[in-house]
Amino acid sequence: MNIAITASDSFVAPFIVEMLGKAAIIIPDEAINDQLTLDAMLTPCNALIHINSRPVESSFERNDRQTKLEMMNAARPILDAVDRHGSLHLIIIGTLRVHPQWEPGEPFYGLDSTLAPRDTAAEGQLWMEENALDRAQSERPVSVIRASNVQGVPLSGPPGNGILHRWANECQMGWINVPGDGSNPKDFIHVEDLVQVIGGILQNPPLTREEIAVGSGKGISMLDLANIFNAKTGCEIELNQRDDDEVFGLVDAWVLEERLGFRPRISLDEMIEEAFEAAQ
């Protein structure tokens, strides 16, 4: 089985390629808009994994209208190529920025969660997801994966990805910047566990379509997390910092366990230790 993967993402994509080994067929960015080349690369493939994120090289911010247009223009050739292919499982990987900000007392993210993009880039993400789900057929199933607060060190080495790594670096300056008042919870997932979910979905495609939130199902408030960093380093805790870029809330992990038998292998404590090691 050959698996195609778009390669514009420099964090998650390399882990997926490592998992797939010789089965991976990397689609370079320049091939996406070349129909003949794209079709030829997809011909031997059973699935296509698309990293549905804001272009790394973009000069536009997440809330610029042009960002959504860029993401839509990048998505259209992928969607059309899947339509032309006889049988292809499309897996779209995005973030939980398409959910409204979680409030205490509200249900966890799950099958009944509403969708409300947090910014313009999330609107672009959702545009592709909805179009793909509308086109899904039994011979061309679609899996939409939305990940929560992915942490880890890129295969190319530090710096690490995520707030745990950002704080581990800030500690060396004597303080950490805490988004919000500290009461909001985060649900962290390690990149290797996210890739484990992707592998499970590749092995067991949906009948037609599915939307899955990926997280640990365990949350920790920003203040409790900050206190862990304070206990380790003595750093000052600076509350009420900008939080509009943050994803708060908890994922309903029961859905992942029921669907894939998935339980995270890497704990929050291990992620924190990895962040400190990478910062050194």
C-alpha positions in Angstrom: 0.0 0.0 0.0 1.4 3.4 -1.0 0.4 6.5 0.8 0.8 10.0 -0.6 1.4 12.9 1.8 1.7 16.7 1.2 4.9 17.9 2.6 4.5 21.6 3.4 4.4 21.0 7.1 7.8 20.6 8.7 6.7 19.2 12.1 4.0 16.5 11.8 4.7 15.4 8.2 8.2 14.1 8.8 6.9 11.9 11.6 4.2 10.5 9.3 6.8 9.9 6.6 9.0 8.1 9.1 6.1 5.9 10.2 5.2 5.0 6.5 8.7 4.2 5.5 9.0 3.1 1.9 5.2 3.3 1.5 5.4 7.1 1.6 5.1 9.1 -1.6 5.9 12.8 -0.8 4.0 15.3 -2.9 6.1 18.5 -3.2 4.3 21.8 -3.1 5.1 22.5 -6.7 3.4 19.3 -7.9 0.0 20.2 -6.3 -0.8 22.7 -9.1 0.5 20.4 -11.9 -2.4 18.1 -12.7 -0.5 15.6 -14.8 2.3 15.3 -12.2 -0.2 15.1 -9.3 -2.3 12.4 -11.0 0.8 10.3 -11.9 2.0 10.5 -8.3 -1.4 9.5 -6.9 -2.0 6.6 -9.3 -0.2 3.9 -7.2 -1.6 5.3 -3.9 -4.4 4.0 -1.7 -4.6 7.1 0.5 -3.6 10.7 0.6 -2.7 12.5 3.8 -3.0 16.3 3.5 -1.6 18.7 6.1 -4.4 21.3 6.2 -2.5 24.3 7.7 -1.5 27.8 6.9 1.4 27.9 4.4 4.6 28.1 6.3 6.2 30.5 3.9 3.1 32.8 3.8 3.7 36.5 4.5 0.2 36.8 5.8 -0.9 36.5 9.4 -3.5 33.9 10.5 -6.3 36.6 10.5 -5.5 38.1 7.1 -8.3 37.4 4.5 -5.6 36.4 2.0 -4.6 33.5 4.2 -8.0 31.8 3.6 -7.7 32.4 -0.1 -4.2 30.8 -0.1 -5.5 27.8 1.8 -8.5 27.4 -0.5 -6.3 27.6 -3.6 -4.0 25.0 -2.1 -7.0 22.7 -1.3 -8.8 22.8 -4.6 -6.2 20.8 -6.6 -6.1 18.1 -3.9 -9.9 17.8 -3.8 -10.2 17.6 -7.6 -7.4 15.1 -7.8 -9.2 12.8 -5.3 -12.3 13.1 -7.4 -10.4 12.0 -10.4 -8.8 9.0 -8.6 -10.8 5.8 -8.7 -10.3 4.9 -5.0 -8.5 7.0 -2.5 -8.8 7.5 1.2 -8.3 11.2 2.0 -7.1 12.0 5.5 -7.1 15.7 6.3 -5.1 16.8 9.4 -5.9 20.2 11.0 -6.3 21.7 14.4 -9.1 22.2 16.9 -9.0 26.0 16.1 -12.3 25.2 14.2 -14.1 24.7 17.6 -15.3 27.6 19.7 -13.3 28.4 22.8 -14.2 25.9 25.5 -15.9 27.2 28.7 -16.2 25.4 32.0 -19.4 23.3 32.2 -19.6 22.9 28.4 -19.4 19.4 26.9 -16.0 18.1 25.8 -15.1 18.1 22.1 -16.8 15.2 20.5 -19.3 14.1 17.9 -21.9 16.7 19.1 -19.4 19.7 19.2 -20.2 22.7 17.2 -17.8 24.3 14.7 -16.8 27.9 14.9 -13.4 28.9 13.4 -11.3 30.8 15.8 -9.5 32.8 13.1 -9.3 33.3 9.3 -6.8 30.4 8.9 -9.2 28.1 10.7 -11.9 29.3 8.2 -9.6 28.1 5.4 -9.1 24.8 7.2 -12.8 24.3 7.7 -13.6 25.2 4.0 -11.5 22.2 2.8 -12.8 19.9 5.5 -16.5 20.6 4.6 -15.9 20.4 0.9 -14.1 17.0 1.3 -16.8 15.6 3.5 -19.5 16.7 1.0 -17.6 14.8 -1.8 -16.9 11.6 0.3 -18.1 8.3 -1.2 -17.7 4.7 -0.1 -14.8 4.2 -2.6 -13.3 7.6 -1.7 -13.8 7.9 2.1 -12.7 11.0 4.0 -11.2 11.2 7.5 -10.9 14.7 9.1 -8.5 14.8 12.1 -8.4 17.8 14.3 -5.6 17.7 16.8 -5.3 19.5 20.2 -2.1 21.2 21.3 0.4 19.0 19.7 3.8 19.0 21.5 7.2 17.5 20.6 10.6 18.0 19.1 10.8 18.0 15.3 12.9 15.1 13.8 15.3 17.8 12.6 15.9 18.7 16.2 15.1 21.6 18.6 13.5 24.0 19.0 10.4 22.0 20.0 6.8 22.7 19.1 4.1 23.9 21.5 3.7 25.9 24.7 5.5 23.4 26.9 8.7 24.0 24.8 8.0 27.8 24.7 7.8 27.9 28.5 10.9 25.7 28.9 12.8 28.3 27.0 11.2 31.2 28.8 12.1 29.7 32.2 15.8 30.4 31.3 15.0 34.1 31.3 13.2 33.8 34.7 9.5 34.0 33.8 6.8 32.3 31.8 4.0 34.1 29.9 0.6 32.4 30.8 -2.2 32.9 28.3 -5.4 34.2 30.0 -6.0 34.2 33.7 -4.8 30.7 34.3 -8.2 29.1 34.7 -8.6 27.6 31.2 -7.6 24.0 30.6 -5.5 22.5 27.9 -5.5 19.0 26.5 -1.9 18.0 25.3 -1.1 15.3 22.8 2.4 14.3 21.7 3.2 14.3 18.0 4.1 10.6 18.2 0.7 9.7 19.6 -1.0 11.8 16.9 0.9 9.8 14.3 -0.3 6.6 16.0 -3.9 7.8 15.5 -3.2 8.5 11.8 -1.7 5.0 11.4 -4.8 3.5 12.9 -7.1 5.4 10.6 -5.0 4.3 7.6 -5.5 0.7 8.6 -9.2 1.1 9.3 -10.8 3.6 7.0 -14.4 4.8 7.7 -17.3 3.5 5.6 -17.7 7.0 4.0 -16.7 9.9 6.2 -15.7 10.8 9.8 -14.5 13.7 11.9 -12.2 13.0 14.9 -10.8 15.2 17.6 -7.4 14.0 18.9 -6.3 14.6 22.4 -5.5 12.8 25.6 -8.9 13.4 27.3 -7.0 14.8 30.3 -6.8 18.5 30.9 -4.8 20.7 33.1 -5.4 24.4 33.9 -2.8 26.9 32.7 -2.1 28.0 36.3 -1.6 24.4 37.5 0.7 23.8 34.6 2.6 27.0 35.3 3.0 26.0 39.0 4.8 22.8 37.7 7.3 25.0 35.8 7.6 27.3 38.8 8.4 24.3 41.1 11.1 23.1 38.7 12.8 26.4 38.0 11.6 29.1 40.4 10.4 31.1 37.4 8.0 34.0 37.8 4.4 33.4 36.5 3.1 36.2 34.3 -0.7 35.8 34.0 -3.2 37.5 31.7 -1.0 37.3 28.6 -2.5 37.2 25.1 -4.6 34.0 24.6 -6.4 34.5 21.2 -4.0 32.0 19.5 -4.5 29.3 22.1 -6.8 26.2 22.0 -8.4 25.5 25.3 -10.7 22.6 26.3 -10.7 18.8 26.5 -11.1 16.1 23.9 -13.6 13.3 24.4 -11.0 10.5 24.4 -13.7 7.8 24.6 -14.3 8.4 20.9 -10.7 7.6 20.0 -10.6 4.5 22.2 -13.9 3.2 20.8 -12.8 3.9 17.2 -9.2 2.8 17.3 -8.5 1.3 20.7 -6.2 4.3 21.2 -4.7 5.5 24.4 -1.9 8.0 24.6 1.5 6.5 25.3 3.3 9.7 26.2 2.2 11.4 29.4 2.2 15.1 30.2 5.1 14.6 32.6 7.1 13.0 29.9 6.3 15.9 27.5 7.4 18.4 30.1 10.7 16.6 30.6 11.2 16.4 26.9 10.7 20.2 26.6 13.3 20.9 29.3 15.8 18.6 27.6 15.3 20.2 24.3 15.7 23.7 25.8 19.1 22.7 27.1 
